[in-house]
Amino acid sequence: MDGKNILIIEDDPKIRRLLKLYLEREGYEVVEAENGEEGMEAFQMFDPCFVITDLMMPKLSGEAFCKWIRGELKSDIPLIMLTAKITEAERIEGLKMGADDYITKPFSPQEVVTRVNTVLRRTANRCSKISYKGLTIKPLRKEVKYNGAMIPLTQHEFKLLYFFMRHPNQILSREQILGELYPNEEKAVIDRTVDVHMGKLREKLESTNDAPCFFETIRGMGYRFVAY
């Protein structure tokens, strides 16, 4: 599940911390919000791949958040609702609002992880992207965003970033990178070409003040995309 980021909207900090712990153990990146209003802001900023939301929350309810996601944004992002409501009619109403699953409290954190994995397997085509540390790439739409802001990349820069994000924390040699960028060309393309592409890509991704260092240069070996 590397590269899958999940937004948890829950006003109980203990539940948020527990779910975050279990989901991160499973390899997910977790973004937290304590009410529906914060959830809307986090959704727009981090563009999550999955949402887990409580229903009864201050400021903006889970129902209102779900209607905003499905109605105003017309997003089909996978979504699980958490609630203390237990009647069949209420569960059915939640599913009608657009939830992919409905979990009643109290629950086992491991059950939530299992449900998330199950829903993601069923809705894999609805999450065609990879995200790390606020950086998101959507290969089908050819989009790259950092904290919600679009980053314009050339065709080669996009291809290069996608290659690295599919192999997080791995050292990729210049030869591997050249093979990815120019699969049908021989040694006419020199190693220096890789350094030029990497320099331009790093400049675009790391130009903002709050952006982390996404790449490491490993002397004599190549480059690594840092996903932790």
C-alpha positions as CSV (number, residue, x, y, z in Angstrom):
1,M,0.0,0.0,0.0
2,D,3.0,2.3,-0.3
3,G,2.0,5.8,-1.6
4,K,-1.6,5.5,-0.3
5,N,-2.5,8.5,1.9
6,I,-5.6,8.4,4.1
7,L,-7.5,11.3,5.7
8,I,-9.0,10.5,9.1
9,I,-11.7,12.9,10.4
10,E,-12.5,12.2,14.0
11,D,-13.0,14.5,17.0
12,D,-11.8,12.0,19.5
13,P,-8.0,12.3,19.6
14,K,-7.5,8.9,21.1
15,I,-9.4,7.2,18.2
16,R,-7.4,9.3,15.7
17,R,-4.1,8.3,17.3
18,L,-5.0,4.6,17.4
19,L,-6.2,4.4,13.8
20,K,-3.1,6.4,12.7
21,L,-0.8,3.9,14.5
22,Y,-2.4,0.8,12.9
23,L,-2.7,2.3,9.5
24,E,0.9,3.5,9.4
25,R,2.0,0.0,10.5
26,E,0.3,-1.2,7.3
27,G,2.3,1.3,5.2
28,Y,-0.3,4.1,4.8
29,E,0.5,7.8,5.1
30,V,-2.1,9.4,7.5
31,V,-3.5,12.9,7.6
32,E,-5.6,13.9,10.5
33,A,-8.5,16.4,11.0
34,E,-10.7,16.8,14.1
35,N,-13.9,18.1,12.5
36,G,-15.6,18.3,9.2
37,E,-14.3,21.8,8.4
38,E,-10.7,20.8,9.0
39,G,-11.5,17.7,7.0
40,M,-12.5,19.8,4.0
41,E,-9.3,21.9,4.2
42,A,-7.1,18.8,4.5
43,F,-8.9,17.1,1.6
44,Q,-8.2,20.0,-0.7
45,M,-4.6,20.3,0.5
46,F,-3.5,16.7,0.6
47,D,-5.7,15.1,-2.0
48,P,-6.1,11.8,-0.1
49,C,-6.7,8.4,-1.6
50,F,-9.1,7.4,1.1
51,V,-11.3,9.0,3.8
52,I,-12.3,7.6,7.2
53,T,-14.8,10.0,8.8
54,D,-16.9,10.0,12.0
55,L,-20.5,11.1,11.6
56,M,-21.2,13.1,14.8
57,M,-18.6,15.9,14.9
58,P,-18.6,19.6,15.9
59,K,-18.7,22.4,13.2
60,L,-19.5,20.2,10.3
61,S,-20.9,16.7,10.5
62,G,-19.7,13.6,8.7
63,E,-23.0,13.6,6.8
64,A,-22.4,17.1,5.5
65,F,-18.8,16.3,4.7
66,C,-19.9,13.2,2.7
67,K,-22.5,15.2,0.8
68,W,-19.8,17.8,0.0
69,I,-17.5,15.1,-1.3
70,R,-20.1,13.3,-3.4
71,G,-22.2,16.3,-4.4
72,E,-20.2,19.5,-4.7
73,L,-16.9,17.9,-5.6
74,K,-18.4,14.9,-7.4
75,S,-15.6,12.8,-6.1
76,D,-15.8,9.0,-6.0
77,I,-13.0,8.6,-3.5
78,P,-13.3,5.5,-1.3
79,L,-14.9,6.5,2.1
80,I,-15.7,4.7,5.3
81,M,-18.0,6.1,8.0
82,L,-17.5,5.6,11.7
83,T,-20.4,6.1,14.1
84,A,-22.1,5.0,17.2
85,K,-25.4,4.8,15.3
86,I,-26.4,1.1,15.2
87,T,-29.8,0.8,13.5
88,E,-30.1,-0.8,10.1
89,A,-32.0,2.2,8.7
90,E,-29.2,4.5,9.8
91,R,-26.5,2.3,8.3
92,I,-28.5,2.1,5.0
93,E,-28.8,5.9,5.0
94,G,-25.1,6.3,5.4
95,L,-24.5,4.0,2.4
96,K,-27.0,6.0,0.4
97,M,-25.0,9.1,1.1
98,G,-22.1,7.6,-0.7
99,A,-20.1,5.6,1.9
100,D,-18.3,2.5,0.7
101,D,-18.5,0.9,4.2
102,Y,-20.0,1.7,7.6
103,I,-18.3,0.7,10.9
104,T,-20.1,1.1,14.2
105,K,-18.3,2.0,17.5
106,P,-16.7,0.5,19.5
107,F,-14.5,-1.3,16.9
108,S,-11.2,-3.0,16.6
109,P,-8.5,-0.8,14.9
110,Q,-7.4,-3.9,13.0
111,E,-10.9,-4.4,11.7
112,V,-10.8,-0.8,10.3
113,V,-7.4,-1.6,8.6
114,T,-8.9,-4.8,7.1
115,R,-12.0,-2.9,5.9
116,V,-9.7,-0.2,4.3
117,N,-7.7,-2.9,2.5
118,T,-10.9,-4.6,1.3
119,V,-12.5,-1.4,0.0
120,L,-9.2,-0.3,-1.8
121,R,-9.0,-3.7,-3.5
122,R,-12.6,-3.2,-4.7
123,T,-12.1,0.4,-5.8
124,A,-8.5,0.3,-7.1
125,N,-9.4,2.1,-10.3
126,R,-10.7,5.0,-8.2
127,C,-7.3,5.7,-6.6
128,S,-4.9,6.0,-9.5
129,K,-2.2,7.9,-7.8
130,I,0.8,7.8,-5.5
131,S,1.4,10.2,-2.6
132,Y,4.3,10.8,-0.2
133,K,4.9,13.8,2.2
134,G,2.3,15.9,0.5
135,L,3.6,15.2,-3.0
136,T,1.0,13.5,-5.2
137,I,1.3,12.2,-8.8
138,K,-1.7,11.1,-10.9
139,P,-0.3,9.1,-13.9
140,L,-3.6,8.9,-15.8
141,R,-4.2,12.6,-15.6
142,K,-0.5,13.5,-15.9
143,E,-0.8,15.7,-12.8
144,V,1.6,16.5,-10.0
145,K,0.7,18.4,-6.9
146,Y,2.4,19.4,-3.7
147,N,0.0,20.2,-0.8
148,G,-2.7,20.9,-3.3
149,A,-0.7,23.2,-5.6
150,M,-0.2,22.1,-9.2
151,I,3.5,21.6,-10.3
152,P,4.0,21.9,-14.0
153,L,6.5,19.3,-15.3
154,T,7.8,18.5,-18.8
155,Q,7.1,15.0,-20.2
156,H,10.5,13.7,-19.2
157,E,10.3,15.3,-15.7
158,F,6.9,13.7,-15.1
159,K,8.2,10.3,-16.4
160,L,11.3,10.6,-14.1
161,L,9.3,11.5,-11.0
162,Y,6.8,8.7,-11.6
163,F,9.7,6.2,-12.0
164,F,11.1,7.3,-8.6
165,M,7.8,7.3,-6.8
166,R,7.1,3.8,-8.0
167,H,10.4,2.8,-6.3
168,P,10.5,4.8,-3.0
169,N,13.7,4.7,-0.9
170,Q,15.5,2.7,-3.6
171,I,18.8,3.8,-5.2
172,L,18.3,4.1,-8.9
173,S,21.4,4.2,-11.1
174,R,21.9,6.6,-14.0
175,E,21.8,3.6,-16.3
176,Q,18.3,2.6,-14.9
177,I,17.1,6.1,-15.2
178,L,18.3,6.4,-18.8
179,G,16.7,3.1,-19.7
180,E,13.4,4.5,-18.3
181,L,13.6,7.9,-20.0
182,Y,15.0,6.7,-23.4
183,P,14.1,3.0,-23.7
184,N,14.6,2.8,-27.5
185,E,17.9,4.8,-27.6
186,E,21.4,3.5,-27.1
187,K,24.4,5.1,-25.5
188,A,24.0,8.3,-27.6
189,V,22.3,9.7,-24.4
190,I,25.0,10.4,-21.9
191,D,24.9,10.2,-18.1
192,R,25.1,14.0,-17.9
193,T,21.5,14.1,-19.3
194,V,20.3,12.4,-16.1
195,D,21.9,15.1,-13.9
196,V,20.3,17.8,-16.0
197,H,16.8,16.3,-15.7
198,M,17.3,15.7,-12.0
199,G,18.5,19.2,-11.4
200,K,15.4,20.7,-13.1
201,L,13.0,18.3,-11.3
202,R,14.5,19.0,-7.9
203,E,14.3,22.8,-8.5
204,K,10.6,22.6,-9.3
205,L,9.7,20.3,-6.4
206,E,11.8,21.9,-3.7
207,S,11.5,25.5,-4.7
208,T,8.9,26.4,-2.0
209,N,10.1,27.2,1.5
210,D,8.2,24.4,3.2
211,A,9.0,21.7,0.7
212,P,11.2,18.8,2.1
213,C,14.2,17.4,0.3
214,F,12.6,14.6,-1.9
215,F,15.8,13.3,-3.5
216,E,19.2,12.2,-2.3
217,T,22.3,12.0,-4.5
218,I,24.2,8.8,-3.7
219,R,27.7,9.4,-4.8
220,G,28.9,6.8,-7.4
221,M,25.6,5.0,-7.4
222,G,22.7,7.3,-8.5
223,Y,19.7,8.9,-6.9
224,R,17.1,8.0,-4.3
225,F,13.5,9.3,-3.8
226,V,13.1,9.8,0.0
227,A,9.6,8.7,1.0
228,Y,9.9,8.6,4.8
